[in-house]
């Protein structure tokens, strides 16, 4: 009864923070999470892109079982550039260095690069480094697919804004935003308060500076987000995990419990705060912020294929302002973009691999 009642309201009410928090208070976080997931899934563009992603993922799984690799095409024209996450050098076990995805894509024949940022740097400092590297790479002929996760999300958003402001040349064609904390996190606010700060000092930053955390507070993040704009013609695809309470991993459980009263979250931030307006979203129900999926290696290649297909199908669009999703998600469309162009059954896969194991 609750889902049906809420569904009837979605037609007239924006799926916003306020709406989802009210559903959480009246019913539960899980119900609010399902409402958000359903709204994202019903968006016409998201539906088409989710279909492409499912096709690519299914093809890769089939190839791994049959041992027959599909044809490779167009991959020489692309360079996948990764902006690494927090403590990617000193804590590589967390996957913030993208070592496994880079290996998968390299084995599939795609060129990759890793931007050297400060592993505990502020969002602003790392944005400077990313801006400089993208400007340098912009002198090459390859089309750049930019990939970021978590803390690197706001760094990339700010870097793209600075590229636009400087009028710098670039070859960035798409940005794959994986769980980017674009509007910061309440957990960063909490980490700077007593007595939580001592725990954060010992176990989160491990004795290092609080500068990185401070740059992710909701106040600092909101000020950045209000000024951020994307360069014209960039395709933005979000990959977000949307867990129900029983699906949260041990690693994300504490953060999830602290954020639960505010609505759907992935254990680090509210899910709506990971989604720029007028972008495309692939939602993975059941995964949290840390994407602990045994098939994530196949999904990495599938995401890359999906983004390349979208780049090849999309026409230029106006600047997109990065802001919280305050308009109803259901039924919204990207400007000047026909997703059906990218779903042709005649399309040849951009990347293919028999073994995508890590």
Rosetta silent file (secondary structure, phi, psi, omega in degrees, C-alpha in Angstrom):
SEQUENCE: XXXXXXXXXXXXXXXXXXXXXXXXXXXXXXXXXXXXXXXXXXXXXXXXXXXXXXXXXXXXXXXXXXXXXXXXXXXXXXXXXXXXXXXXXXXXXXXXXXXXXXXXXXXXXXXXXXXXXXXXXXXXXXXXXXXXXXXXXXXXXXXXXXXXXXXXXXXXXXXXXXXXXXXXXXXXXXXXXXXXXXXXXXXXXXXXXXXXXXXXXXXXXXXXXXXXXXXXXXXXXXXXXXXXXXXXXXXXXXXXXXXXXXXXXXXXXXXXXXXXXXXXXXXXXXXXXXXXXXXXXXXXXXXXXXXXXXXXXXXXXXXXXXXXXXXXXXXXXXXXXXXXXXXXXXXXXXXXXXXXXXXXXXXXXXXXXXXXXX
SCORE:     score description
SCORE:     0.000 S_00000001
   1 L     0.000  -40.728 -176.475    0.000    0.000    0.000 S_00000001
   2 H   -63.086  -45.063 -179.596    2.809    2.411    0.909 S_00000001
   3 H   -60.295  -45.833 -179.267    4.595    2.063   -2.461 S_00000001
   4 H   -61.896  -41.496  179.355    1.353    2.626   -4.368 S_00000001
   5 H   -64.001  -44.769 -178.656    0.502    5.682   -2.297 S_00000001
   6 H   -68.998  -38.886  178.700    3.936    7.199   -2.720 S_00000001
   7 H   -56.465  -40.322 -179.114    4.019    6.384   -6.441 S_00000001
   8 H   -65.258  -24.774 -179.688    0.888    8.435   -6.957 S_00000001
   9 H   -84.665  -22.987 -174.820    2.625   11.427   -5.365 S_00000001
  10 H   -63.145  -29.006 -179.494    5.785   11.202   -7.452 S_00000001
  11 L   -60.616  -31.135 -174.383    3.951   12.584  -10.481 S_00000001
  12 L  -113.152   -9.956 -176.139    3.511   15.902   -8.692 S_00000001
  13 L  -118.122  133.620  177.420    6.330   15.947   -6.132 S_00000001
  14 L   -66.473  138.592  176.711   10.042   16.280   -6.874 S_00000001
  15 L   -80.569   81.104 -173.658   12.124   13.320   -5.732 S_00000001
  16 L  -111.015  177.790  175.133   14.253   15.571   -3.553 S_00000001
  17 H   -57.120  -45.038 -177.682   16.105   15.286   -0.253 S_00000001
  18 H   -62.123  -44.801 -178.886   13.062   16.672    1.552 S_00000001
  19 H   -64.178  -46.638 -177.802   10.666   14.222   -0.083 S_00000001
  20 H   -68.015  -33.716  176.907   12.864   11.174    0.537 S_00000001
  21 H   -68.573  -34.303  177.999   13.502   12.195    4.141 S_00000001
  22 H   -69.274  -36.980  176.253    9.757   12.528    4.687 S_00000001
  23 H   -65.762  -40.727  178.050    9.195    9.031    3.263 S_00000001
  24 H   -60.135  -44.852 -178.230   11.953    7.745    5.554 S_00000001
  25 H   -68.209  -39.294 -177.002   10.339    9.342    8.599 S_00000001
  26 H   -79.057  -32.115 -175.568    6.823    8.148    7.738 S_00000001
  27 L  -124.119  -82.557 -179.314    7.765    4.634    6.617 S_00000001
  28 L  -169.138  162.571  175.828   11.412    3.522    6.463 S_00000001
  29 H   -64.282  -38.014 -179.781   14.755    4.163    4.823 S_00000001
  30 H   -62.229  -41.074  179.856   14.327    1.018    2.747 S_00000001
  31 H   -67.030  -41.283  177.275   11.032    2.232    1.304 S_00000001
  32 H   -62.501  -37.328  178.704   12.535    5.617    0.487 S_00000001
  33 H   -63.889  -42.664  178.663   15.465    3.806   -1.170 S_00000001
  34 H   -66.032  -36.518  176.915   13.093    1.776   -3.348 S_00000001
  35 H   -62.678  -45.434  178.556   11.219    4.948   -4.314 S_00000001
  36 H   -63.359  -46.962 -179.915   14.478    6.584   -5.408 S_00000001
  37 H   -59.941  -42.626 -179.944   15.633    3.494   -7.295 S_00000001
  38 H   -65.649  -38.146  178.485   12.284    3.204   -9.058 S_00000001
  39 H   -64.957  -43.545  177.067   12.348    6.880  -10.020 S_00000001
  40 H   -63.615  -41.477 -176.560   15.840    6.551  -11.484 S_00000001
  41 H   -68.785  -28.845 -178.088   14.886    3.347  -13.280 S_00000001
  42 H   -85.273  -12.524  175.817   11.793    4.892  -14.861 S_00000001
  43 L   -60.135  131.420 -171.413   13.662    7.833  -16.316 S_00000001
  44 H   -63.127  -40.494  178.593   13.542    7.288  -20.091 S_00000001
  45 H   -68.676  -45.633  178.863   17.229    8.036  -20.731 S_00000001
  46 H   -57.987  -38.192  179.136   18.373    5.960  -17.764 S_00000001
  47 H   -59.750  -46.305 -178.682   16.278    3.051  -19.031 S_00000001
  48 H   -64.789  -42.517 -177.504   17.998    3.099  -22.413 S_00000001
  49 H   -71.978  -36.345  175.926   21.483    3.385  -20.928 S_00000001
  50 H   -61.356  -35.160  178.450   20.787    0.689  -18.343 S_00000001
  51 H   -66.195  -43.224  177.542   19.819   -1.530  -21.275 S_00000001
  52 H   -60.135  -46.834 -179.650   23.134   -0.848  -23.027 S_00000001
  53 H   -59.706  -43.451  179.413   25.017   -1.602  -19.824 S_00000001
  54 H   -63.589  -39.676  177.715   23.081   -4.860  -19.351 S_00000001
  55 H   -61.485  -46.814 -178.554   23.853   -5.895  -22.946 S_00000001
  56 H   -65.053  -42.626  179.986   27.565   -5.244  -22.491 S_00000001
  57 H   -64.222  -44.578  179.670   27.700   -7.015  -19.141 S_00000001
  58 H   -63.351  -40.731 -179.962   25.818  -10.056  -20.477 S_00000001
  59 H   -63.088  -43.881 -179.662   28.074  -10.249  -23.547 S_00000001
  60 H   -63.806  -40.422  178.646   31.222  -10.191  -21.435 S_00000001
  61 H   -63.977  -41.978  179.519   29.896  -12.915  -19.147 S_00000001
  62 H   -63.379  -42.526 -179.663   28.993  -15.073  -22.151 S_00000001
  63 H   -63.739  -37.297 -179.093   32.424  -14.604  -23.682 S_00000001
  64 H   -67.123  -28.574 -178.869   34.137  -15.611  -20.463 S_00000001
  65 H   -83.922  -34.012 -177.390   32.139  -18.844  -20.406 S_00000001
  66 H   -92.248  -19.546 -178.101   32.556  -19.746  -24.084 S_00000001
  67 L    75.596   15.487  179.742   36.138  -18.523  -24.483 S_00000001
  68 L  -110.740  114.378  179.444   35.231  -16.696  -27.686 S_00000001
  69 L   -82.218  139.670  176.018   36.192  -13.037  -27.781 S_00000001
  70 L   -77.328  176.625 -177.796   34.094  -10.659  -29.816 S_00000001
  71 L   -74.240  148.603  176.643   35.542   -8.193  -32.296 S_00000001
  72 L   -98.895  137.015  175.862   37.440   -5.119  -31.122 S_00000001
  73 L  -151.887  145.828  173.155   36.629   -1.748  -32.621 S_00000001
  74 L    70.581   -6.940 -173.015   37.250    1.926  -31.916 S_00000001
  75 H   -68.987  -24.479 -179.835   39.320    1.281  -28.790 S_00000001
  76 H   -69.751  -15.661 -178.055   42.466    2.809  -30.271 S_00000001
  77 H   -88.328   -2.644 -173.577   40.722    6.169  -30.433 S_00000001
  78 E  -122.707  146.558  172.857   40.141    6.345  -26.680 S_00000001
  79 E  -125.813  120.483  179.141   42.226    6.928  -23.582 S_00000001
  80 E   -92.788  116.244 -175.760   40.629    6.099  -20.238 S_00000001
  81 E  -108.168  123.895 -177.078   42.026    8.446  -17.594 S_00000001
  82 E  -102.385  131.718  170.804   41.535    7.591  -13.923 S_00000001
  83 E  -100.366  109.718 -172.235   41.465   10.141  -11.092 S_00000001
  84 L   -72.211  164.799 -177.085   42.379    8.049   -8.024 S_00000001
  85 L   -98.375 -167.088 -174.531   40.741    8.187   -4.619 S_00000001
  86 L   -60.001  132.839  176.362   41.763    8.712   -1.038 S_00000001
  87 L    51.549   41.500 -177.450   45.066    7.134    0.109 S_00000001
  88 L   -69.209  -19.808  178.744   45.480    5.329   -3.196 S_00000001
  89 L   -89.898  -48.356 -175.034   49.240    5.000   -2.642 S_00000001
  90 L   -83.323  -20.057  179.830   49.494    4.013    1.023 S_00000001
  91 L  -129.780   60.113 -176.668   46.312    1.914    1.120 S_00000001
  92 H   -63.852  -18.966  179.589   46.086    0.251   -2.326 S_00000001
  93 H   -63.549  -19.024  179.248   44.081   -2.608   -0.831 S_00000001
  94 H   -79.714   -8.766  176.878   41.068   -0.280   -0.828 S_00000001
  95 L    82.750    6.189 -177.374   41.102   -0.166   -4.632 S_00000001
  96 L   -68.892  -13.629  178.236   41.389    3.631   -4.807 S_00000001
  97 L   -87.862   -0.784  178.544   44.263    3.272   -7.304 S_00000001
  98 L    57.726   26.472 -176.471   41.944    1.580   -9.838 S_00000001
  99 H   -59.033  -45.699 -177.835   44.635   -1.088  -10.363 S_00000001
 100 H   -67.631  -49.623  176.700   42.162   -3.856  -11.151 S_00000001
 101 H   -59.671  -38.253  179.322   39.942   -1.862  -13.542 S_00000001
 102 H   -64.396  -38.128  178.645   43.024   -0.502  -15.304 S_00000001
 103 H   -66.246  -42.908  179.410   44.354   -4.019  -15.728 S_00000001
 104 H   -60.494  -48.206 -177.156   41.038   -5.276  -17.073 S_00000001
 105 H   -68.057  -37.613  178.282   40.770   -2.469  -19.605 S_00000001
 106 H   -64.612  -41.158  177.382   44.421   -2.759  -20.645 S_00000001
 107 H   -65.324  -25.753  178.891   43.975   -6.495  -21.244 S_00000001
 108 L   -84.685   -1.446  176.064   40.933   -5.631  -23.353 S_00000001
 109 L    97.333   11.283 -178.513   43.104   -3.430  -25.567 S_00000001
 110 L  -101.892  138.076  177.320   42.221    0.009  -24.213 S_00000001
 111 E   -77.149  137.955 -179.738   44.842    2.595  -23.316 S_00000001
 112 E  -132.116  161.598  175.947   44.658    3.881  -19.729 S_00000001
 113 E  -148.975  149.719  178.368   46.384    6.495  -17.567 S_00000001
 114 E  -117.392  125.822  179.268   46.393    7.344  -13.864 S_00000001
 115 E   -79.202  132.668 -179.411   46.583   10.969  -12.735 S_00000001
 116 L   -86.180   99.013  178.420   49.114   11.535   -9.966 S_00000001
 117 L  -110.255  171.601  175.843   47.258   13.486   -7.278 S_00000001
 118 L   -78.286  124.462 -170.214   47.987   14.011   -3.582 S_00000001
 119 L   -67.099  -22.552  174.463   46.453   11.025   -1.833 S_00000001
 120 L  -125.280   28.663 -178.984   45.217   13.094    1.129 S_00000001
 121 L   -76.297  165.516  176.099   45.090   16.421   -0.655 S_00000001
 122 L   -72.671  162.375  176.310   42.209   18.841   -0.566 S_00000001
 123 H   -58.415  -42.055 -177.748   39.606   18.805   -3.307 S_00000001
 124 H   -64.968  -44.338 -179.866   40.922   22.163   -4.511 S_00000001
 125 H   -64.707  -45.559 -179.280   44.569   21.075   -4.674 S_00000001
 126 H   -68.566  -30.515  175.662   43.835   17.838   -6.492 S_00000001
 127 H   -62.550  -37.139  176.534   41.544   19.675   -8.898 S_00000001
 128 H   -60.739  -45.477 -178.707   44.566   21.805   -9.864 S_00000001
 129 H   -66.299  -39.590  179.211   46.608   18.687  -10.597 S_00000001
 130 H   -67.414  -42.115  178.298   43.793   17.088  -12.591 S_00000001
 131 H   -58.009  -46.166 -179.114   43.240   20.291  -14.587 S_00000001
 132 H   -62.409  -42.680 -178.214   46.931   20.442  -15.477 S_00000001
 133 H   -69.936  -39.035  178.691   47.069   16.806  -16.547 S_00000001
 134 H   -65.948  -36.497  176.966   43.892   17.021  -18.646 S_00000001
 135 H   -64.769  -39.532  178.374   45.277   20.088  -20.403 S_00000001
 136 H   -66.478  -46.390 -179.749   48.470   18.172  -21.162 S_00000001
 137 H   -68.024  -21.579  178.575   46.608   15.113  -22.386 S_00000001
 138 L   -65.449  -11.938  178.359   44.401   17.386  -24.473 S_00000001
 139 L   -82.725   -9.942  177.964   47.326   17.777  -26.866 S_00000001
 140 L   -87.513  174.723 -177.289   46.995   14.142  -27.926 S_00000001
 141 L   -92.952  -15.918 -176.344   44.538   12.820  -30.492 S_00000001
 142 L   -69.296  145.507  172.197   42.781   10.295  -28.291 S_00000001
 143 E   -79.633  130.442 -174.075   39.288   10.967  -26.999 S_00000001
 144 E   -95.142  127.869  169.694   39.444   10.977  -23.201 S_00000001
 145 E  -105.211  114.141 -175.652   37.039    9.043  -21.006 S_00000001
 146 E   -94.966  129.076 -177.402   37.529   10.408  -17.493 S_00000001
 147 E  -122.943  131.931  177.256   36.793    8.067  -14.574 S_00000001
 148 E  -140.798  159.238  176.988   36.586    9.041  -10.914 S_00000001
 149 E  -141.241  144.528  172.088   35.260    7.523   -7.726 S_00000001
 150 L    56.190 -120.109 -176.239   34.242    8.838   -4.319 S_00000001
 151 L   -62.180  -28.022  178.928   36.385   11.833   -3.236 S_00000001
 152 H   -69.035  -17.044  179.123   37.793   12.218   -6.747 S_00000001
 153 H   -58.113  -57.137  178.226   34.277   13.057   -7.985 S_00000001
 154 H   -65.227  -26.428  177.056   34.212   16.655   -6.706 S_00000001
 155 H   -66.547  -42.774  178.512   37.861   17.034   -7.719 S_00000001
 156 H   -67.944  -41.683  179.482   37.024   16.173  -11.323 S_00000001
 157 H   -58.543  -42.481  179.610   33.935   18.399  -11.297 S_00000001
 158 H   -70.531  -37.140  178.713   36.051   21.338  -10.162 S_00000001
 159 H   -63.868  -42.991  179.302   38.809   20.509  -12.655 S_00000001
 160 H   -64.898  -37.032  176.594   36.358   20.478  -15.565 S_00000001
 161 H   -62.791  -43.613 -179.480   34.979   23.816  -14.399 S_00000001
 162 H   -66.991  -34.730  175.702   38.469   25.306  -14.324 S_00000001
 163 H   -61.005  -42.236  179.875   39.205   24.002  -17.813 S_00000001
 164 H   -66.210  -44.670 -178.828   36.140   25.803  -19.064 S_00000001
 165 H   -63.272  -33.549 -179.501   36.979   29.024  -17.260 S_00000001
 166 H   -83.986  -10.726 -177.276   40.508   28.980  -18.673 S_00000001
 167 L    65.610   27.645 -177.144   39.302   28.203  -22.180 S_00000001
 168 L   -75.982  146.011  176.507   41.849   25.379  -22.318 S_00000001
 169 L   -73.242  150.124 -178.470   41.760   22.827  -25.112 S_00000001
 170 L  -159.789  161.659  175.744   40.822   19.304  -24.091 S_00000001
 171 L  -119.780   23.175  179.929   39.693   15.990  -25.508 S_00000001
 172 E   -71.844  117.658 -179.328   37.425   14.959  -22.637 S_00000001
 173 E  -102.943  -25.658 -177.992   34.380   13.346  -24.210 S_00000001
 174 E  -154.813  153.790  175.618   32.820   11.719  -21.160 S_00000001
 175 E  -125.685  119.669  174.418   33.018   11.563  -17.397 S_00000001
 176 E   -97.731  107.705 -175.671   32.173    8.332  -15.580 S_00000001
 177 E   -99.141  104.393 -176.547   31.325    9.388  -12.032 S_00000001
 178 E   -99.294  103.293  177.174   31.399    6.354   -9.724 S_00000001
 179 L    55.440   37.575 -177.951   29.830    7.187   -6.363 S_00000001
 180 L   -70.073  130.214  179.889   31.267   10.696   -6.378 S_00000001
 181 L   -85.434   68.616 -171.255   30.635   12.663   -3.174 S_00000001
 182 L   -64.441  -29.454 -179.511   29.883   15.798   -5.180 S_00000001
 183 L  -113.735   26.582  177.139   28.152   17.570   -2.313 S_00000001
 184 L    72.163 -161.975 -178.771   30.367   16.238    0.443 S_00000001
 185 L  -150.548  140.895  173.669   29.153   14.162    3.338 S_00000001
 186 H   -59.937  -27.793  178.739   27.631   14.703    6.733 S_00000001
 187 H   -64.467  -32.714  175.742   30.160   12.115    7.882 S_00000001
 188 H   -67.098  -39.133  176.129   32.949   14.577    7.079 S_00000001
 189 H   -60.116  -45.854 -177.239   31.181   17.156    9.251 S_00000001
 190 H   -66.713  -36.604 -177.416   30.912   14.625   12.061 S_00000001
 191 H   -63.082  -20.456 -178.469   34.539   13.507   11.743 S_00000001
 192 L   -93.701    0.557 -179.397   35.717   16.988   12.702 S_00000001
 193 L  -100.811  154.815  176.035   33.723   17.102   15.954 S_00000001
 194 L   -82.043  138.001    4.462   34.741   15.841   19.385 S_00000001
 195 L   -96.727    6.591 -176.480   35.074   13.006   20.273 S_00000001
 196 H   -62.445  -29.190 -175.370   34.743   11.502   16.787 S_00000001
 197 H   -59.558  -33.158 -179.591   37.787   13.437   15.573 S_00000001
 198 H   -68.949  -36.836  177.045   40.198   11.282   17.581 S_00000001
 199 H   -65.178  -44.712  179.669   38.791    8.128   15.962 S_00000001
 200 H   -62.610  -37.656 -179.286   39.069    9.734   12.510 S_00000001
 201 H   -65.171  -39.761 -176.745   42.636   10.804   13.231 S_00000001
 202 H   -81.295  -42.629 -168.157   43.698    7.298   14.231 S_00000001
 203 H  -111.604  -16.619  179.479   41.690    5.076   11.895 S_00000001
 204 H   -99.022  -59.471  179.521   40.594    7.167    8.915 S_00000001
 205 L   -94.293   -4.368  174.419   43.512    9.458    8.085 S_00000001
 206 L    51.338   50.428  176.610   45.923    7.393   10.200 S_00000001
 207 L    85.744   -5.275 -179.781   47.690   10.342   11.740 S_00000001
 208 L   -82.239 -179.442 -177.595   47.731   12.421    8.563 S_00000001
 209 L   -65.471  152.805  174.653   46.231   15.877    8.064 S_00000001
 210 L   -85.776    2.961 -173.541   42.493   16.575    8.293 S_00000001
 211 H   -57.487  -41.535  179.495   42.726   18.815    5.205 S_00000001
 212 H   -63.332  -43.302  178.496   41.154   16.239    2.887 S_00000001
 213 H   -64.668  -43.847 -178.683   38.229   15.667    5.236 S_00000001
 214 H   -59.103  -34.800 -179.205   37.731   19.391    5.781 S_00000001
 215 L   -74.443  -10.716  178.826   37.395   19.933    2.025 S_00000001
 216 L  -103.174    7.515  176.546   34.568   17.366    1.967 S_00000001
 217 L   -63.703  155.528 -177.013   32.376   19.020    4.593 S_00000001
 218 H   -63.123  -35.257  179.930   28.891   19.831    3.378 S_00000001
 219 H   -64.992  -51.546  179.718   29.493   23.590    3.710 S_00000001
 220 H   -63.810  -38.422 -178.152   32.660   23.614    1.599 S_00000001
 221 H   -69.165  -38.693  179.279   31.188   21.167   -0.902 S_00000001
 222 H   -63.551  -41.313  179.648   27.983   23.167   -1.356 S_00000001
 223 H   -62.834  -39.979  177.573   29.949   26.319   -2.117 S_00000001
 224 H   -67.285  -47.272 -173.904   31.968   24.482   -4.797 S_00000001
 225 H   -61.580  -32.016 -179.126   28.972   22.724   -6.307 S_00000001
 226 L   -68.074  -21.012 -178.050   27.072   25.955   -6.806 S_00000001
 227 L  -101.530  -13.877 -173.735   29.846   27.230   -9.080 S_00000001
 228 L   -73.078  135.911  171.329   30.648   24.048  -10.998 S_00000001
 229 E  -137.251  150.741  178.196   29.750   23.709  -14.663 S_00000001
 230 L   -92.551  156.000  175.342   30.726   21.064  -17.173 S_00000001
 231 L   -68.955  146.914  179.676   32.403   21.680  -20.485 S_00000001
 232 L   -58.609  140.762  174.146   30.062   21.589  -23.496 S_00000001
 233 L    84.524    0.795  179.504   29.611   18.201  -25.138 S_00000001
 234 L   -84.804  126.807  174.791   30.735   16.060  -22.205 S_00000001
 235 E   -83.256  125.892 -179.037   28.624   12.977  -21.586 S_00000001
 236 E  -111.498  118.996  178.612   28.177   12.419  -17.835 S_00000001
 237 E  -120.749  125.814  176.827   27.345    8.921  -16.636 S_00000001
 238 E  -100.527  138.818  171.735   26.924    8.125  -12.948 S_00000001
 239 E  -119.524  111.016 -174.656   27.321    4.641  -11.545 S_00000001
 240 E  -123.015  141.336  171.501   25.789    4.512   -8.079 S_00000001
 241 E   -89.113  138.053 -179.720   25.214    1.739   -5.580 S_00000001
 242 E  -129.077   92.740 -176.557   21.802    1.777   -3.911 S_00000001
 243 L   -91.852  146.290  165.005   21.680   -0.610   -0.943 S_00000001
 244 L   -84.523  166.104 -172.980   18.791   -1.666    1.224 S_00000001
 245 H   -58.809  -33.819 -178.946   19.565   -1.934    4.921 S_00000001
 246 H   -81.345   -2.340 -177.358   20.142   -5.687    4.761 S_00000001
 247 H  -108.702    1.363 -176.926   22.593   -5.352    1.865 S_00000001
 248 L   -74.113  133.514 -179.882   25.077   -2.944    3.453 S_00000001
 249 L   -74.395  163.920  177.750   28.623   -4.311    3.780 S_00000001
 250 H   -58.968  -37.345 -177.772   30.539   -4.317    7.051 S_00000001
 251 H   -64.971  -31.570 -176.516   32.773   -1.587    5.693 S_00000001
 252 H   -99.949   -4.625 -168.692   29.810    0.725    5.034 S_00000001
 253 H   -64.166  -43.416 -178.539   27.608   -0.238    7.971 S_00000001
 254 H   -62.740  -48.487  179.402   28.654    2.454   10.453 S_00000001
 255 H   -61.319  -39.863  179.797   28.289    5.270    7.944 S_00000001
 256 H   -61.431  -44.092 -178.467   24.968    3.883    6.769 S_00000001
 257 H   -64.990  -34.731  179.184   23.583    3.814   10.298 S_00000001
 258 H   -71.906  -28.562 -177.848   24.656    7.422   10.913 S_00000001
 259 H   -97.213   -9.016 -168.279   22.995    8.610    7.701 S_00000001
 260 H   -56.472  -39.113 -177.373   19.956    6.353    7.776 S_00000001
 261 H   -67.480  -20.817 -178.603   17.509    8.861    9.248 S_00000001
 262 H   -86.000  -10.035  176.808   18.236   11.300    6.409 S_00000001
 263 L   121.801 -165.600 -176.582   17.168    8.861    3.712 S_00000001
 264 L   -55.727  125.686  178.686   18.706    6.680    0.988 S_00000001
 265 E  -146.203  166.245 -177.172   22.490    6.526    1.352 S_00000001
 266 L  -110.030   11.579 -179.603   25.351    4.261    0.347 S_00000001
 267 L   100.152   -7.673  175.857   27.256    4.274    3.633 S_00000001
 268 L  -130.393  -36.780 -179.383   29.256    7.418    2.896 S_00000001
 269 L  -152.731  166.791  175.591   26.850   10.004    1.513 S_00000001
 270 E   -69.317  138.328 -173.291   23.248   10.515    0.461 S_00000001
 271 H   -62.804  -37.572  178.766   22.682    8.982   -2.961 S_00000001
 272 H   -60.472  -28.461 -178.558   21.064   12.099   -4.399 S_00000001
 273 H   -76.732   -1.936  177.276   24.264   13.993   -3.606 S_00000001
 274 H   -99.260   -3.838 -170.320   26.178   11.742   -6.021 S_00000001
 275 L  -115.749  109.157  174.705   24.018   12.604   -9.038 S_00000001
 276 L   -66.976  151.328  175.944   24.535   15.820  -11.055 S_00000001
 277 L   -64.643  149.116  176.068   21.442   17.302  -12.650 S_00000001
 278 L    58.971   34.184  175.745   20.845   16.416  -16.323 S_00000001
 279 L  -117.106  176.146  179.735   23.185   13.442  -16.258 S_00000001
 280 E  -101.969  139.177 -178.325   22.692    9.740  -16.921 S_00000001
 281 E  -128.280  126.589  170.341   22.542    7.306  -14.017 S_00000001
 282 E  -102.188  113.466 -175.618   23.142    3.569  -13.898 S_00000001
 283 E  -103.080  128.712 -179.342   21.820    2.419  -10.537 S_00000001
 284 E  -111.019   96.679 -178.244   22.981   -0.887   -9.061 S_00000001
 285 E   -66.838  125.800  177.838   20.474   -1.977   -6.445 S_00000001
 286 L   111.653  -16.633  178.883   22.134   -3.907   -3.630 S_00000001
 287 L  -100.676  148.785  176.310   25.619   -2.376   -3.731 S_00000001
 288 L  -105.277 -163.501 -173.060   26.911    0.256   -1.325 S_00000001
 289 L   -61.644  -23.212 -174.020   29.624    2.899   -1.710 S_00000001
 290 L   -98.593    1.140  170.198   32.430    0.332   -1.814 S_00000001
 291 L    47.868   52.127  179.328   30.967   -1.776   -4.665 S_00000001
 292 L   -80.288   74.109 -176.518   31.862   -5.161   -3.208 S_00000001
 293 L  -118.703  127.522  179.189   30.627   -7.203   -6.168 S_00000001
 294 L   -62.368  -19.400  179.609   32.442  -10.354   -7.392 S_00000001
 295 L  -100.276   14.812 -175.554   31.508   -9.349  -10.947 S_00000001
 296 H   -62.809  -25.413  178.220   32.790   -5.781  -10.666 S_00000001
 297 H   -66.268  -42.300  175.919   35.603   -6.600  -13.115 S_00000001
 298 H   -65.985  -38.649 -178.194   33.080   -7.424  -15.853 S_00000001
 299 H   -67.154  -31.173  177.370   31.058   -4.363  -14.924 S_00000001
 300 H   -60.519  -48.778  178.895   34.129   -2.157  -15.290 S_00000001
 301 H   -67.074  -39.185  178.870   34.561   -3.151  -18.927 S_00000001
 302 H   -62.295  -39.749  177.809   30.797   -2.969  -19.500 S_00000001
 303 H   -64.089  -42.851  179.255   30.726    0.585  -18.156 S_00000001
 304 H   -62.132  -44.834  177.099   33.589    1.606  -20.440 S_00000001
 305 H   -60.418  -42.734 -178.825   31.809    0.110  -23.462 S_00000001
 306 H   -61.343  -46.396 -178.633   28.575    1.819  -22.478 S_00000001
 307 H   -63.875  -41.141  179.619   30.207    5.232  -22.168 S_00000001
 308 H   -63.388  -41.242  178.316   31.979    4.866  -25.519 S_00000001
 309 H   -63.489  -37.580  178.529   28.719    3.963  -27.225 S_00000001
 310 H   -68.624  -40.119  178.546   27.064    7.017  -25.720 S_00000001
 311 H   -59.970  -41.680 -177.967   29.903    9.287  -26.810 S_00000001
 312 H   -72.298  -19.674 -176.609   29.551    8.040  -30.362 S_00000001
 313 H   -99.944  -20.292 -169.745   25.787    8.560  -30.341 S_00000001
 314 L   -84.866  144.766  171.780   25.431   11.879  -28.552 S_00000001
 315 L   -95.895  159.588 -178.656   25.105   15.353  -30.089 S_00000001
 316 L   -57.899  145.588  179.424   26.581   18.384  -28.298 S_00000001
 317 L  -125.293  162.931  177.421   24.600   19.679  -25.340 S_00000001
 318 L   -66.948  170.640  175.340   24.553   22.959  -23.410 S_00000001
 319 L   -57.667  145.277  178.993   26.570   23.438  -20.220 S_00000001
 320 L  -114.677  123.641  178.810   25.250   21.383  -17.330 S_00000001
 321 E   -84.279  126.893  178.713   25.249   22.933  -13.879 S_00000001
 322 L   -77.338  114.260 -179.077   26.225   20.469  -11.162 S_00000001
 323 L  -152.242  163.733  177.587   23.557   20.721   -8.501 S_00000001
 324 L   -61.106  153.256  178.506   21.443   18.424   -6.316 S_00000001
 325 L   -74.735  104.800 -179.237   18.582   16.698   -8.082 S_00000001
 326 L  -112.848   -6.820  175.297   15.653   18.936   -7.200 S_00000001
 327 L   -97.348  155.523  179.156   13.484   18.216  -10.198 S_00000001
 328 L   -58.030  129.186 -178.089   11.379   15.086  -10.475 S_00000001
 329 L   -72.536  -31.050 -174.009   13.645   12.349  -11.816 S_00000001
 330 L   -68.688  123.566  173.619   10.864   10.506  -13.496 S_00000001
 331 L    85.222   -2.500 -179.934   10.505   11.282  -17.177 S_00000001
 332 L   -74.401  154.929 -176.782   13.328   13.843  -17.434 S_00000001
 333 L  -134.720  155.290  174.324   15.516   13.791  -20.538 S_00000001
 334 L   -77.289  144.839  177.765   18.938   15.006  -21.596 S_00000001
 335 L   -69.263  139.075  173.979   18.961   17.970  -24.004 S_00000001
 336 L    54.318   39.117 -176.762   19.692   17.192  -27.665 S_00000001
 337 L  -139.739  126.018  177.254   20.272   13.505  -27.001 S_00000001
 338 L  -111.907  101.317 -176.357   18.542   10.480  -28.458 S_00000001
 339 H   -63.826  -21.894 -177.434   19.554    7.403  -26.434 S_00000001
 340 H   -63.411  -26.948  179.066   17.962    5.078  -28.977 S_00000001
 341 H   -59.364  -32.533 -175.436   20.858    5.824  -31.334 S_00000001
 342 H   -88.613   -3.043 -174.718   23.198    4.035  -28.968 S_00000001
 343 H  -104.099   10.844 -178.383   21.043    0.932  -28.517 S_00000001
 344 L   -58.403  133.924  179.141   21.266   -0.332  -32.073 S_00000001
 345 L   -71.378  -11.621  179.207   21.671   -4.107  -32.219 S_00000001
 346 L   -85.637   -7.996 -176.436   24.066   -3.557  -35.125 S_00000001
 347 L   -66.479  134.665  176.969   26.584   -1.738  -32.931 S_00000001
 348 L   -87.839  139.802 -179.053   29.914   -3.501  -32.599 S_00000001
 349 L   -61.295  138.713 -179.800   31.349   -3.680  -29.078 S_00000001
 350 L   -73.372  -33.988 -178.648   34.017   -1.104  -28.358 S_00000001
 351 L  -135.895  144.291  176.048   35.893   -3.462  -26.048 S_00000001
 352 L  -145.135  146.611  178.475   35.840   -7.201  -25.673 S_00000001
 353 L  -152.648  141.355  177.001   37.716   -9.624  -23.482 S_00000001
 354 L   -78.577  -45.876 -178.802   37.588  -13.336  -22.804 S_00000001
 355 L  -115.749  110.735  179.647   39.074  -13.113  -19.328 S_00000001
 356 L  -105.602   15.749 -178.258   38.157  -10.061  -17.264 S_00000001
 357 L   -67.591  152.409 -178.210   39.314  -11.533  -13.985 S_00000001
 358 L   -86.404    0.000    0.000   41.425   -9.451  -11.632 S_00000001
